[in-house]
Amino acid sequence: MDIAKDTQEKIAQLQLFEQNLHSFSTQKRTIQSQMLEIENALKELESSQGAIYKIVGTVMFHSEKEKLSKDLKERKEVLDIRIKSFEKQEKAIEEKAKNLQTEVMAELEKHMDKDGRTN
């Protein structure tokens, strides 16, 4: 079957959309994992008594409970914004892919009908 160059380009674009969606999904899972770690750290921080320490790289520093809690909450907010951004991008790409897939399917059906074949 000889497919029009335009249709081939659309199929390539669909494959690119699929790769982008996979990449977004992977990045979103990584961020969600970081969010979970922060949430667990905040829970532990609430119930902790005594000295509080923060690890930065390979060094452990003494920290104040309130400052560390504030830092973790700010980090969580940033990650939440990133997750929402990924979700918006995913939704936009999914919509474009759906529309492009509909176009490709219609063109393939036309091509098959033109060649005298049935679906």
LOTORLUM-992593 format. One record per residue (C-alpha): residue in three letters; residue number from 1; x negated, z, y negated; chain. Coordinates in pm, 1 decimal. Example, Ala and Ser with C-alpha at 12.3 -4.5 7.8 and 13.67 -1.06 7.14 Angstrom:
<atoms>
ALA 1 -1230.0 780.0 450.0 A .
SER 2 -1367.0 714.0 106.0 A .
</atoms>
This chain:
<atoms>
MET 1 0.0 0.0 0.0 A .
ASP 2 -141.6 -106.7 -335.7 A .
ILE 3 -62.3 159.6 -595.1 A .
ALA 4 -74.2 80.4 -966.7 A .
LYS 5 -375.1 214.4 -1157.1 A .
ASP 6 -144.4 415.4 -1383.6 A .
THR 7 11.7 585.8 -1082.4 A .
GLN 8 -332.9 659.1 -936.6 A .
GLU 9 -433.7 821.3 -1265.8 A .
LYS 10 -119.3 1033.1 -1259.8 A .
ILE 11 -196.9 1145.0 -904.2 A .
ALA 12 -549.7 1239.6 -1016.6 A .
GLN 13 -396.6 1432.8 -1307.5 A .
LEU 14 -170.4 1618.5 -1061.9 A .
GLN 15 -475.8 1715.6 -857.2 A .
LEU 16 -645.4 1842.8 -1172.9 A .
PHE 17 -335.6 2050.0 -1256.2 A .
GLU 18 -348.7 2198.5 -906.6 A .
GLN 19 -715.7 2292.6 -952.2 A .
ASN 20 -640.1 2451.1 -1289.3 A .
LEU 21 -354.2 2652.8 -1141.8 A .
HIS 22 -580.2 2775.7 -862.9 A .
SER 23 -847.6 2874.9 -1115.8 A .
PHE 24 -592.3 3060.4 -1331.3 A .
SER 25 -458.3 3237.9 -1025.8 A .
THR 26 -805.6 3354.6 -923.9 A .
GLN 27 -889.6 3474.7 -1274.5 A .
LYS 28 -554.7 3650.8 -1305.4 A .
ARG 29 -611.0 3836.5 -976.3 A .
THR 30 -954.4 3949.0 -1098.9 A .
ILE 31 -802.2 4083.2 -1421.2 A .
GLN 32 -519.6 4252.7 -1230.6 A .
SER 33 -780.9 4423.2 -1013.9 A .
GLN 34 -959.4 4546.1 -1327.6 A .
MET 35 -625.0 4671.5 -1463.6 A .
LEU 36 -565.8 4868.4 -1144.7 A .
GLU 37 -911.1 5025.6 -1171.8 A .
ILE 38 -841.3 5125.3 -1532.1 A .
GLU 39 -501.4 5270.3 -1442.7 A .
ASN 40 -660.1 5475.5 -1163.4 A .
ALA 41 -935.7 5592.8 -1398.7 A .
LEU 42 -675.4 5697.9 -1657.4 A .
LYS 43 -484.0 5898.1 -1393.5 A .
GLU 44 -802.5 6071.5 -1282.5 A .
LEU 45 -898.7 6134.7 -1642.1 A .
GLU 46 -563.7 6304.0 -1714.6 A .
SER 47 -605.3 6549.3 -1429.7 A .
SER 48 -977.5 6610.1 -1475.3 A .
GLN 49 -1120.2 6934.8 -1604.5 A .
GLY 50 -1470.8 6998.8 -1728.3 A .
ALA 51 -1739.6 6748.2 -1819.3 A .
ILE 52 -1651.9 6378.7 -1825.8 A .
TYR 53 -1904.9 6104.8 -1761.4 A .
LYS 54 -1897.3 5730.6 -1817.0 A .
ILE 55 -2111.1 5482.6 -1627.0 A .
VAL 56 -2255.8 5195.2 -1828.6 A .
GLY 57 -2458.2 4959.2 -1614.7 A .
THR 58 -2684.9 5182.2 -1409.4 A .
VAL 59 -2678.9 5477.9 -1649.5 A .
MET 60 -2431.5 5766.4 -1660.4 A .
PHE 61 -2348.3 5914.9 -2000.9 A .
HIS 62 -2160.4 6228.1 -2098.0 A .
SER 63 -1839.6 6133.3 -2279.2 A .
GLU 64 -1546.2 6299.1 -2448.6 A .
LYS 65 -1217.7 6284.1 -2259.3 A .
GLU 66 -1016.6 6159.7 -2559.8 A .
LYS 67 -1268.7 5890.1 -2652.5 A .
LEU 68 -1293.7 5764.7 -2295.2 A .
SER 69 -915.5 5764.2 -2260.2 A .
LYS 70 -882.3 5567.0 -2583.5 A .
ASP 71 -1146.1 5315.6 -2470.1 A .
LEU 72 -974.1 5266.2 -2133.8 A .
LYS 73 -632.5 5218.3 -2295.6 A .
GLU 74 -775.4 4961.3 -2538.3 A .
ARG 75 -942.8 4776.4 -2250.8 A .
LYS 76 -614.4 4781.2 -2059.6 A .
GLU 77 -431.0 4630.8 -2359.7 A .
VAL 78 -687.3 4350.1 -2385.4 A .
LEU 79 -654.0 4274.6 -2014.1 A .
ASP 80 -274.3 4278.5 -2041.9 A .
ILE 81 -292.7 4021.2 -2322.6 A .
ARG 82 -523.1 3804.1 -2110.2 A .
ILE 83 -283.4 3821.9 -1813.8 A .
LYS 84 8.1 3718.5 -2036.6 A .
SER 85 -200.6 3430.3 -2171.7 A .
PHE 86 -282.1 3311.2 -1818.1 A .
GLU 87 85.5 3334.3 -1724.6 A .
LYS 88 183.9 3120.7 -2026.1 A .
GLN 89 -80.7 2863.2 -1940.0 A .
GLU 90 25.9 2861.6 -1575.2 A .
LYS 91 387.8 2808.1 -1671.8 A .
ALA 92 298.2 2519.9 -1906.0 A .
ILE 93 82.4 2349.2 -1644.0 A .
GLU 94 346.1 2398.8 -1373.9 A .
GLU 95 604.4 2233.6 -1598.6 A .
LYS 96 373.0 1939.7 -1677.8 A .
ALA 97 289.0 1902.4 -1308.6 A .
LYS 98 655.4 1905.9 -1211.7 A .
ASN 99 737.7 1633.0 -1464.5 A .
LEU 100 436.7 1425.2 -1363.4 A .
GLN 101 521.7 1464.2 -994.8 A .
THR 102 874.8 1338.5 -1064.3 A .
GLU 103 730.1 1033.2 -1242.5 A .
VAL 104 486.5 961.5 -959.8 A .
MET 105 754.2 992.0 -693.7 A .
ALA 106 982.0 754.7 -887.4 A .
GLU 107 700.9 500.4 -925.6 A .
LEU 108 610.9 525.3 -555.9 A .
GLU 109 974.0 473.6 -458.7 A .
LYS 110 994.5 167.5 -687.0 A .
HIS 111 675.1 33.2 -535.5 A .
MET 112 807.3 82.9 -182.2 A .
ASP 113 1139.8 -83.3 -271.4 A .
LYS 114 955.2 -376.3 -429.2 A .
ASP 115 757.0 -428.0 -109.8 A .
GLY 116 1080.7 -442.8 88.7 A .
ARG 117 1034.3 -109.7 256.3 A .
THR 118 1283.3 172.1 274.5 A .
ASN 119 1220.1 541.2 234.0 A .
</atoms>
